[in-house]
């Protein structure tokens, strides 16, 4: 009986510590969510939300400044990126932006100083951004 009581108390303490850590960041990045999104998970530097259409959005931030560094939409069932993708340096400079479909880069992409067109994940450089 004492052994069972010990394990119940231990598991209760571990569970309560874990839950308090997760809820500690809840709402931290709500100002970045669109009106059709609901927060699903938040950590020190990440928020995952669910849109009304069922897609999920991943956002990562530079914690000290709150600057967003990564944004992409994905299908939770497959884990594949689908939709808008953006990436920034910690100072807010846009590094890359484009679209994904079924986990592959499609359409026009801007990456640093180069600009390219992608179809089925295979890209070709079209012109330099200056």
N, C-alpha and C positions, 0 to 999 in steps of 0.2 A: 504493500500500500504506500509506504514512504517513497519507494522507487517511482511509482506511478505519479505521485504528487510532485516529486522532483521534476519529472519530465514535463508534466503539464505546466508547471511554473516556468521552466526553461523555455519551452516552446512559446508560451504566451509572451515572455520577455523578448524573444527574438522576433516574433511576428510584430509586436508593437513597435520595436525599433525600426524594422524594415518599413512599415506603413508610415511612420512619422517621417522617415527620410524621403519617401516618395511624395507625400503630401506637402513637404516643406517647400517644394518648388512649384506647386500647382498655381497656375495663374500668373507666373512670373513673366511670360511672354505673350499674354493675351492681347496686348495692343497690336501685335503683328498679325493676328488672325483675321480673316475676312468674316463678314457677317454670316456666311453660310457654313462656317467651320465650327467644330466642337473639339476642344482639347481632349486628347486621348492619353498622352503621356508627356511629362515634362521632367527634365533633369537639370543639372547645373547649367548646361550650355545647349540643350536640345529641347525642341518641342515637336511632337507629332500630333497632327489633328486629322479629323475626318470631315470631309465635305458632304453636303447633302446628297450628291450623286454617288456616294459610296467610295470615292477615291480618297487616298490619304496624302497628306502633305508633310514632308520632313523639312525642318528648319534647324540650322545650327548657327550659333552665335559666338562671337568673341566675348567671353563673360565680363571682362573688365570694363568694356565700353558699351556692350549691348549691340555692337555692330553685327548684322547678319553676315554670315560667310558662305552658307550653302542653303539652297532652296530647290526642292524637286518634288514632283507628284509621282505617286506610285500606286500600283494595284496591290493591295494587301494579300490577296489570294495567291498571286504568282510571285510577288516581290519585285516585279519588273517596273522600271521607271516608265511612266506614261504621262506625257504632257510637258509642261514648262520645266526647264532646268536653268538655274543661275548659280554662279559662284563668284565671290568677291574676296579680295585681300582684306586683311584686318583693318586697313585704313579706309575701306569702303569703295575702292577701285574695282570696277567690274572686270572679272577675269574671263568668264565664259557665260554665254547664254544661247539657248536653243531649245529644241523640242525632242522628246523621246517618244517612240512608239514601240510597244512590246520589247522594251529594254534596249532599243537601238537608236542611235542618233539619226534623225531625219530632218529634211528641210535645211534652211539656212542656219548656220552656227557662227557665232563670233567667239573666237578664242584668242585672247591677248591681242596681238596685232594682226592676226590672220583671220580671214573670212572664208568660209567654205560651204559647199552644199553637200548634204549627206542623204544617201538613200540606202536603206537596209543596213545601216551601220558602217557603210564604206564611204569615205569622204574624199573629195578632191579639192585642193586649194584653188580658189577662184581669183581672189584679188587681195591685196594688202590694205588694211585700214590705215589711213594716215591722217 
